Amino acid sequence: MCADLALWHDCSLSNEGLNQRFTPRAVAFLKEVFFTLLMHQRPALSSITETYRACFTRLRILDSTSFLLPADYDEDYQGSVSSGAKIQFEYELLSGTCLQLCVQQANDSDARFAYHTQHTILPNDLCIRDLGFFSLATLAEIDARGAYYITRLRSDIKVYIKQDGEWHEWDWESIGNRLGEGEAVEVEHVYIGHQRLYVPRLIFHRLTAEEWEKRLAYVRKKEKKKGKALSRQTLEQKKYHILLTNLPQESFDAQQVYELYSLRWQVELLFKGWKSLFDLDRVKKMKKERFECHLYGTLIAILVTQTLLFQARRYWHQREGIEISEWKALNILQSYWHRFLLHPQAMETSLPSLLSLLRKHARKDRRKGEETVSDLLKKLGIW
């Protein structure tokens, strides 16, 4: 790093001199820079949603990504197995606006984070969330705020149906055995958990053999990582997608709800880019303040490049109907990041050529028989 500073910035520092500059004050400065940029990103991107025929105020996707850290950080970054950090990230799918970003310990609860951010939910928002964020209290609050949710049901939560004034536990196993691969059934007016939270719709979808093979491989990987095998019942339930939603049936049928939920995977592609292209998860042994400077510096780079990505995506979608691949675009923009740092005054003049470069080299591939995100959003009447 000292050599790079001398080469690119004409700044001569010894290794120890550089190390001494990684202080709590330096961390606080980079945090402030990051959150200032975040405040500027929101109005810059939020107007994008207005240009689409959105049937929701915002299409919110919340997820988290974790990575291991050196054992020395255990006091501040505790994990279930070793030291680790977790980044909670929520963004608006259509505009790319970052709604929440928070650095936590790896063992902090996803569900608790979702509960403490529910005050940001607006009427007509659609919140798409995975199992880790499941909370009956949060679902009730989303509904009370006039917003919508699609979430998977946790395997340890019981479902009840009320018939003739009596409660009956829903038998998902017997229904699942009658479903063929890829088939789905919908159950209306169900009650969830000991609190008997009312949920208008439960959608029970059996995975295809290909989907189950992929999920089983993912489950086995997590079992190996945690050193703990799932119970037979939990493993059996993973052959199905069990979705809960309060979306009106007249607006979105069961298949459309399933397709909407599949949009959640877009955040996983962003996480993949964070780690593969920006090396977010590659942390060597160093003092904690140096790591935190590295972390927030990387998040600044990610925020700026993603802002450019989503602006370019809108530009080419509106201008020529071209769909930009987030992965390809991030790869190109990451290469430009250092150029922007060295010559910020040239950034504005470079944008036209950068847009042309993204148009040429970052188009999303169209595979025969597969729908892109743009295809899906158009089919659902959102774009």
N, C-alpha and C positions, 0 to 999 in steps of 0.2 A: 504493500500500500504506500509506503514511503517513496518508493521508486516511481509509482504512478503519480503521486502528488508533485514530485519534482519534474516529471516528464510533461504532464498535462497542465499543471497549474503553477509551475515555477515556484514551488513552495518546498523549501528544504527543511526536513525534520528528521531527527533520529527516531528509532523505534520506541525508545523510552519517552521521548518528547511527545510522540503521537499518542502513546498509551496514556500519558498523564492528562491528555485533553478529553478523554472519555470519562466524564464526570456526571453526577446526577443533574447538574445544571445543563450539560450538553443534551442529556436525554430529554429534559423538560423542554428545551428549545425545539428539538426535532418533533416532539409530540405536538407542540403549539403550531409548528409549521404544517404538520399533517392535518390537524383539525381545522386550521384556517383554510387550507386548500379544499377540505371536505365541504366547508360552508360555501365556498365559491362554486364547487362542482354542482351542488344541488339545484340552484336556479339555472345554471347553464344547461343541464340535462333535463330537468323536470318539464320544460316546455315541449320536449319531444313527444311526450304522451299525448298532448293536446292535438298533435297532427294525425293521430291514429283514431279510428272509429272504435275507441275502447268502450266496452260495456261495463268496465270496472273503473273506479277512481284510480287504483293502482293494483298491479299484479305483483304481489310481494313474495319473494322467495327467501326464506331464512334457513341457514345451515351453518355448520362450524367445521373447521379443519384443525387437526392437531399435529404436533411433531415433537420428537424427543429432543431433550437438551442434556448437556453435561450434568453429571451427578452433583456438582458443586452448587447448582441452582435450586436444589431441592427445597430450601427454606422459602423461596419466593415463587417457585414454579413446580408445585407438586403434581405428580401424575399417579395413575393407578398402579403402574409397575415401576417406572423410573421418572426422573424429572421431565417435565414437558410443558409446552405452552399450547394454548388453544386460541383461535381467532374466531369470534362470532361475527358473522357477516350476513346482512340482509340487504337485498337490492331490488329495485323495481325492474322487472324483466323488459318492458317495452323501451324504457328510456335509458336503462343502465345506471340510474341514480343510486348511489350508496345511501341507504337509509340508516343502517347501524353498522358500526365496526368497533369491536372491543377486544382487547388482548386480555386473556385470562390464564389461570392455571389450568392444566390439562384435565384435572379432576373436578372442575367446577361444573355445575349442573346446567345443561342446555335448557331444560324446562323452566328452571328458575330465571334464567336470562330472558326467556320469552315472556314470562309473567311480568317482569319488571319493565318491559318495554311496550306493554300493551296500550299505554296511554298515547302512543304515537299512531294508533290505528284510527283511520277515518271511515265514515260511512261509505259503503259500497267498495271498500278495499277487498281484494281476494288474497287470503293468506294461505300459502302452500307450504306445508311443513312435514318433516320426516318424524319417525318414531321418537327420537331423542327429545323432541320438543313437546311431546304429548302431555297435556295437563287439562283436566276437566275444568278447573277454574279459568284457565285461559280461553278455552272454547266457549264457555259461558260468557266471558267478557267480550270476546269478538262478536258474538251474536247480539249482545246487549248494545254494542256500539253501532249496530246496523251494518256490519261488515260480514264477509263470508269466509269460510275456511274449507280446506280439503286436507285431511290428515289421515295417516294410517293408524289403525287401532293396535295398541300394545297387546301382546299375547296374554298378559296377566290380568287384563281388564275384562270383566264379565259383561255380557249384553243381556238385557231383559226385554221381554215383550209383555204388554198388558192386554189380557184377553178376559172379557167378562168380569172385570174388576179384580182379576188375580194376576200375580206376577209369575212369568215362566222364563226360565233361563234359555237363551237361544242356543240351539245345538248346531254349531257350525260344522262339526265333523260329519254328521249324517248328511247335511246339505252338500258339503264338499265332495263326498263320495259319489254323489249323483251328477256332479258337473263334469263335463268333458274338458279337455285342454282348451284354454282360451275362452271358455264360456263364463258368463256372469249372471248373477241374480241380484235383485235389489229388494231390500226389506225397508219398509217405511215405518216411521214412528217407533223408534227404539229408545231404550233407556240404558245409560252407560254407568257402570261402576256401582259402588255402595250408595253413592249419592243419588243414583237414578237420574242422571242428567239427561234431559230430553234432547234427542238428535233426530232431525226430520228424516234423514236417509242414511242407510248403510248399504254399501255396494260391495258385493262378495265376488271376486274375480279369481278364477283358477289360472295359474301360470301355464304357459305352453312348456313343452319339454325343453326347448332351447332356453327360455327365460329361467326355468327352474335350475338348469345346469349352471347358468351364470351365477344365480343367487347362491346356490349350494357352494360353489367355489369361493365366493366372497365370505360366506358364513364360516367355512372351514379355515379360511385365512385368519378371520377374527378370533376363532376359537384357539388357534395355534398361538396367536399373538397374546391373548389373555391367559392362556393355559387353563381354560375352563370350557368343558363341553356343554352344549345346550341340552335341555331335557327333550325327551321324545315328543311331548306335546308341542313345545315351542318350535321344534324343527319341523313337525308336521304342519303347523300353522303357516310356516314360511313358504309353503307351496301355494299360498293364496295372497292376493292383495285384498285386504279388508280396509275399505276407505269409509270415512265418516264425512258428511258434508251437510251444510244447511243451504246449499244452492237450490233454487226452485226447480222442480222437475220440468216445468213447462219451458224453462230456458235452456237447461242442459240435461240430456238424458244420461243414463249410466255410462255408456261408452264415451260420451263427451267429457264427463267428469274424470274418467280414467285417463283420457288424453290430456286434459288440463293438468292432472297431477304429474304426468310424465315430463312436463316442462321443468320440474324441479331439478332434473339432471343437468340443466344448463349451468347451475352454480358449480357443479362438480367439474365441469370443463374449465371454469375460471380457476378453481383451486388447483387443478392440474397444471395450468399455466403458471400460477404463482410459484409452485414448487419446481417444475421442470425448467422454466425459462428464467425465473428470478432467484432460484436457489433459496427460497424462503426457509426451507427445512434443513439446510446444510449448515450446521452450527458447530464449529470447532471449540475446543476448550479455550476460554478467554474470560476476562473479568466481566461481571454482570452488566456493568454500564456500557461496556463496548458492545456486548450482544444487543442491548436495548437500542443503542444508536444504530447498529446494523439493521435491527428489526424495523424501526420507524423510518429509516432511510429507504429500506426496501418497500415498505408500504407507501411511501411518497411516490416512488417510481411506479408502483402498480396503479395507484390512484390516477396519476397523470396519464399514463398510457391507456388505461381503461376509459378515461374521459375522451381521449382522442379516438379510441376504438368505436365507442357508441355514437360519437358525432359522425364519424365516417360511415358507420352502418346506416344511420338515418339518411345521410346525404345520398348514398348510392341507391338505397331502397326507394327513395322518393324520385330521384332523377331518372333512373334506368330500370328500377325493379330488380336490382342485383342484390343478392344476399351474401353478406360478408361472413366468413368463418372467423369466430372469435379466436380460435387457436392460431390460425395462420396470421391473423392481424396482430395478435399479441407478440408473436415471434418476430415479425417485422418491426413493430414499434419498439420492442425491447432493444433492438439493434440501434435504433435512432436515439434512444434515451441519452446516451453519453454525448452524442453530438449536440443535443438540445442543451445539456448542462454546460458544455464548453462554449457554445455560441447561442445563447438565449435570444439575442437580437435577430438572429437569422431564422428563428422558428417560424415566424409569420410568413416569410418569403418561401420557406421550404414546404409549407402545407399543401399548395397545389400539386407539387411533384409527389408528395407523400400520398395524397389522395389517389393520384393516378397509379402509383405503385400498388396500393391496396386493391384498387379495382382490377389490376392485372394479375396480381399474385396471391390475393387473399380471398378469392371467390370460394364459396362453399361448394364442395363436390356434391353432385347429385347422383346417388346410387339408385339403380333401377329397383323400383318397388318400395323405396323408402321415402317417407315424408320428411322434409326439413322442418325446422321450427316455423319458418315463414309460411310454409304450406299449411301447417297445423293451425296457426293463428288465423290465417285467411279462412280456412274451412269452418272454424268456430265463430267467425264474424267479429274477431277482435281487431284484426288489421283490415 
